[in-house]
Amino acid sequence: MTLVENPIFARLYGPIAARQEERGNRALRNELLAGLSGRVIEVGPGTGLNFARYPTEVSEVVAVEPEPHLRAQATEAARTAPVRVRVVDGTAARLPAEDGSADAVAISGLLCSVPDPRAALEEFRRVLRPGGQLRFYEHVRSHDTAFATAQRLADVVWPRLMGGCHVTRDPLPDIRRVFEVERCRGFRFPATAWCSPVAPRIIGSARKPR
């Protein structure tokens, strides 16, 4: 089913992500996943950095990763996870899961790169049970006009280098159209990153209406 191959980005992702973990991303992953339980579908797990952060109340994580190199690394990470993790092929718009079969969907840095964020969110809603949660941690378009202009310029080249990642997207309005947002906070990561086009970020949770 593999539809996504970004071999250069997939090999760059590991070292970049490891540096971000040391700069505070590890704590943000804890915040993203805190309190989850039951069956979770994680979409786009990359190398599996979230796996070690899942609470033991989670009975199973189905990790859907379309990029072959990243999926192989995620499979290795799953072996040492504190919860059961099953890594599978698939895309955000076509998840290998039945309707209403998940208690939660978790995404981090995903909606920037999918072809159609709204279609992906509708798919997340499909697989969630009524009242199920979407946990999200995404970078966003800046509210600062000058910074947003710089993001638009960066977006000419950035997607070609970073696996289709667009730095000008603002996913929160789309999330609100599909889900009921319960909490969301915006911040800059890292706090000293004044030049990075992916510094403006949001983290939060939303719920599928019952």
C-alpha angles and dihedrals in degrees: 000000000000109000100158127067122168103159097170095047091042090059094044093048097073098057092040093049093046091056091049090051090059090049094058108286091117091065091047090053088053089052092047095054103032115129098013120143140170122023117352129189111205112196118206100003093173108196092351101260091151094056096083091051100058116116115246089242087076107099097194141359118206103199112200111199121166099187110088099213093047091044090056091052091047089052089056092049091050091064093068099036118124090231134045109278125185115191115206140170119254144105134253091252094048111037117183093234138101125249113282093001099127133072091202143005118212125198133173123180092348111113091062092068109033115104093235117020093187092053090049091051091049088052091051089052090051095056095043121091116236106285092019119145135243111206113197138184111176142154115240145192110280122249087217107096096214093047091047089053089053089050091054090053092047091049090069091071107013098078091054092054100037107047099271095313111160115203095195099065122112106200099177097083089052091048089052092051092057104029141031106252111222100180137355133168129188126215144150119259119234094016090227095048101112096154105040112106090213096052098102106081145167131206127186150104137266133186136223107239114252 
